[in-house]
Amino acid sequence: MKKLVLIAVILFGFSLTAEAGQVPSSRIDGYFFTALTPYGVWMDIGSGVIAWRPTIMAREWQPYSVGRWVWTDDGWYWDSYEDFGYITYHYGRWYNDDYYGWMWVPDYEWAPAWVEWRYDNLYIGWAPLS
């Protein structure tokens, strides 16, 4: 009986994952879809908005935390150490969903980083633009 319950729970979990990952690629750029799918899942989050969520992140993870800042002619550029960073930190926006955590919404405009800067005499900080 315990084995049947365990199998049912596992199958239910797979069905949720498969459903979340089956957002049609025709509704988003094929390049983004293909490049990011190995590192996360695409989800329809309502109102026709499709977002991508990294699967390897810990609950404490947040955007713009695994990499370094590099000064360029275009301003401060985020040089991510994450495999998906060359897309997610230069196109689209991150937002922190109450249930899923950090999710990325695609856009086609490039920037060296999509952050808001704050500073005072002692500290410099940044936060993702949503």
C-alpha positions as CSV (number, residue, x, y, z in Angstrom):
1,M,0.0,0.0,0.0
2,K,2.8,2.4,0.9
3,K,4.4,1.7,-2.5
4,L,1.2,2.5,-4.3
5,V,0.8,5.8,-2.5
6,L,4.4,6.7,-3.2
7,I,4.0,5.9,-6.9
8,A,0.8,8.0,-7.0
9,V,2.6,11.0,-5.4
10,I,5.5,10.7,-7.8
11,L,3.3,10.5,-10.9
12,F,1.2,13.4,-9.6
13,G,4.4,15.5,-9.2
14,F,5.6,14.6,-12.8
15,S,2.2,15.6,-14.2
16,L,2.5,19.0,-12.5
17,T,6.0,19.5,-13.9
18,A,5.0,18.4,-17.4
19,E,2.0,20.7,-17.4
20,A,4.1,23.7,-16.3
21,G,6.8,23.0,-18.9
22,Q,4.4,22.6,-21.8
23,V,3.9,26.3,-22.7
24,P,3.8,26.4,-26.5
25,S,7.1,27.7,-27.8
26,S,5.2,29.5,-30.6
27,R,4.1,32.1,-28.0
28,I,7.6,33.1,-27.2
29,D,10.8,33.6,-29.2
30,G,12.1,30.3,-30.4
31,Y,15.7,31.2,-29.5
32,F,14.8,32.1,-25.9
33,F,12.7,29.0,-25.6
34,T,15.3,26.6,-26.9
35,A,18.2,28.2,-25.0
36,L,16.5,28.4,-21.6
37,T,14.5,25.1,-21.5
38,P,17.5,23.0,-20.3
39,Y,17.8,25.3,-17.3
40,G,14.2,25.8,-16.2
41,V,10.5,25.6,-17.0
42,W,8.2,27.9,-18.9
43,M,4.9,28.7,-17.3
44,D,1.8,30.6,-18.3
45,I,1.3,32.9,-15.3
46,G,-2.0,34.4,-16.5
47,S,-3.2,37.3,-18.6
48,G,-1.2,35.9,-21.6
49,V,2.1,36.3,-19.8
50,I,4.7,33.5,-20.1
51,A,7.6,33.4,-17.7
52,W,10.6,31.2,-17.2
53,R,11.8,29.9,-13.8
54,P,15.2,28.4,-13.2
55,T,15.1,24.9,-11.8
56,I,18.5,24.8,-10.1
57,M,18.0,27.7,-7.8
58,A,17.8,27.5,-4.0
59,R,15.0,29.4,-2.3
60,E,17.5,32.1,-1.2
61,W,18.7,32.6,-4.8
62,Q,18.1,36.0,-6.5
63,P,18.9,37.5,-9.8
64,Y,22.2,39.4,-10.2
65,S,23.9,37.5,-7.4
66,V,26.1,34.9,-9.2
67,G,28.5,36.9,-11.4
68,R,30.3,40.2,-11.4
69,W,29.8,43.8,-12.5
70,V,32.0,45.0,-15.4
71,W,32.2,48.7,-16.5
72,T,31.6,49.1,-20.3
73,D,30.9,51.9,-22.7
74,D,27.2,51.0,-22.2
75,G,27.4,51.3,-18.4
76,W,27.6,48.6,-15.8
77,Y,27.3,45.2,-17.4
78,W,26.3,42.1,-15.5
79,D,28.7,39.2,-16.4
80,S,26.8,36.2,-15.1
81,Y,28.4,32.9,-14.1
82,E,25.1,31.1,-14.7
83,D,24.6,29.2,-18.0
84,F,21.3,31.1,-18.7
85,G,22.6,34.5,-17.7
86,Y,23.6,35.8,-21.2
87,I,19.9,36.0,-21.9
88,T,18.1,36.6,-18.7
89,Y,20.2,39.5,-17.4
90,H,20.2,41.4,-20.7
91,Y,16.7,40.8,-22.1
92,G,13.4,40.8,-20.2
93,R,12.7,41.4,-16.6
94,W,12.8,39.4,-13.3
95,Y,10.0,39.5,-10.8
96,N,9.6,37.7,-7.5
97,D,6.4,35.7,-7.5
98,D,4.9,35.0,-4.1
99,Y,4.4,31.3,-4.9
100,Y,7.2,30.4,-7.4
101,G,9.9,32.8,-6.4
102,W,12.0,34.6,-9.0
103,M,10.7,34.3,-12.6
104,W,11.9,35.9,-15.8
105,V,9.6,37.4,-18.4
106,P,11.1,37.7,-21.9
107,D,11.5,40.9,-23.8
108,Y,13.6,41.8,-26.9
109,E,15.3,45.0,-25.8
110,W,18.9,44.6,-24.7
111,A,20.6,46.3,-21.8
112,P,23.9,45.7,-20.0
113,A,21.7,45.0,-16.9
114,W,18.0,45.6,-16.0
115,V,18.6,47.0,-12.5
116,E,17.9,50.1,-10.4
117,W,20.9,51.5,-8.6
118,R,20.9,53.0,-5.1
119,Y,23.9,54.4,-3.2
120,D,24.9,56.5,-0.3
121,N,28.3,57.5,1.1
122,L,29.0,53.9,2.3
123,Y,27.1,51.5,0.2
124,I,26.1,50.7,-3.4
125,G,23.2,48.4,-4.2
126,W,21.0,47.3,-7.0
127,A,17.6,45.6,-7.5
128,P,16.1,44.0,-10.6
129,L,13.6,46.1,-12.5
130,S,10.3,44.5,-13.0
